[in-house]
């Protein structure tokens, strides 16, 4: 995933895997934006996910709203940490995969 891309988490209310995913991302300092899949915009995202063969929440999307994977999958979530190559004078916050 490119540095400028944001993690977008499509969720449903009361969804256990959705809550686990959000907690995991927060605990691992990976910023994300949540989209309710039952909202009108969320339904558009859900439709994209279904077309990609994903049938369960949460659905993880890129900034370009392309679905990456669905369900609570810590191994795949860990891969969302961006690889950062700073330019001279740029200040960045870095997460280290362990």
C-alpha angles and dihedrals in degrees: 000000000000121000095246093052119102127214112243118194117201108206143176124219113266093009109151096203089048091054091046091050093050091047092049093050092048093046090051094047095244109146117222143169119230122220121189105230089211093061118092092256090043091054089057089053091046089053090054090049093050091050087054090053097258114137107167137064141278101051118191115215136181122234088267086060094245110148113241103180142323137231130035103308112160093184091057092041089057089058090062091077104111123238103232126204105183121211117228110288094013118131115214138176111227132201118203120218111225 
